């Protein structure tokens, strides 16, 4: 009886040991699997990918002279043309144009007033020819004059139903898969990822958390003044005013970064002249810094526009030859969408 | 031999079990110890402390109907008079006055110009009588016209040597110990703590991380425009301009919170009429919200000023009877420094 009990105990013990060994084995296997897993599977192997991975390794390795403490790991990303498609027109401008019929319904006197009259015709060529200050009237009328909550509810509803003209998909599916991987990869390495967009801060905040994993407080964008007031029931609300507070383009990007974050980014990503100062500012900091530009050079899978390297010039997302030269001279990295990205969109990889 | 081996294995097994049990015991003990440790030891037991602890428990307990997901746990704190002493004068104003001699040395023509002439005399009564727009000239001259980096280096150096007139201690030691405990307690419960100060954002960011554990990106404060430019070597810098971007007082507090955070705080702390709208805004949100005012009613250990409840009126940190009544009516909590706080400063408790 006693021997049996000892034997049984021994069996239990051995079983326990085996289970333990198996667990360790699994841990070991999954650790190796993790090390072997490519965090950027949609990127082709090459100098661009290597430079990004090297930057992350060197700034997060405690034994590296370029080690950056976690609290200082800030990476900033332009949105339009850097994280998602900006052609043929910025999604937010499409939103504003789409809102005009509802606006005219609420204020019928606008139907015969320019620029709303032209927008109502739906004639895209005529709309494209509207002078800039007329377009600003459309933006002001559709982005201001309501509470922040009302505006964000409208945007949310529009994002659910609106589809882009080329892929016939919601705009939120037109994000670049390699950049989504990069955002995650940076966060897994202790970087806080910020959006620094010329687009509207209140607009981007509606979907940034779901689409990019970036919370509202990490969205820096062009913003208007809001005014605190009370509704009929005495409940406070914030009214969106047609007055600019931060123009988050060009020099406004580093200015906005200082205002909202108060730290200089270690890595910064853009795709146009509007991002130039942000990249200069990031790169001018001490230690290892990463400045990256996305070059739209894939007219088959996305668009090719420039005019750097002889691509056609456009008003949306201008990458000039001057910017290209500064990038080359200053050690910035240029992503060729054509050569560096295996896939551009997640839906390409869907079964 | 075999029996011996079995017996030894059994001993090893039992030893392992005992070790395991001991570990569990320790875990259990430390869990109990943690539960028994008061996270707010400098607070007297009573309704105020209880209300704060109840709020934290109910918003962080997954089974509670008032549970708040971690990403939405935002708590905002005014600084002057809420986190540290603001009397007889805001520390930042003392900084500005202290900077005048160096300013005049650099620009000797100011020595005979008001208000600098009066400030140079060091006659505090005469300085206190300067009209507001003259004082603004001193602030503009000492807070702007230099790069952000230069300004922050000056503040850092000043904080090391400056001492307040009553306690003869660095200003950064004049923080309220119960509030420092509260900041930590909230963070330990997944809240992100923000400063929302009428004081200067660039000023507070210099010490907020070391003093409060609050990083630069979580400091919302009054801020001027900065302008991006290049120095002689072509290195980019941000110049502090004498132009207001955000006046983070009164309605400016919820406006600034929306701009910088984009979420409505679940808990908000202030001490004066300048915090009223921030507390209203927080409290107007859905679910459980906490709005708290610090009442300076301890003329022995700190200061007593009001004019709520008959305390003397002052220009620095006004807590009006009207604010007191709104607080009572709206279910805000009022901290009596005299009754609710066991200790006010950490240096009181030092051996």
Interface residues (C-beta under 8 A of the other chain):
Chain A: X6 X7 X9 X10 X12 X13 X16 X71 X148 X201 X202 X205 X209 X215 X216 X217 X219 X223 X225 X226 X227 X228 X235 X236 X238 X245 X246 X251 X254 X255 X258 X259 X260 X261 X262 X263 X277 X280 X281 X284
Chain B: X6 X7 X9 X10 X12 X13 X71 X148 X201 X202 X205 X209 X215 X216 X217 X219 X223 X225 X226 X227 X228 X235 X236 X238 X245 X246 X251 X254 X255 X258 X259 X260 X261 X262 X263 X277 X280 X281 X284
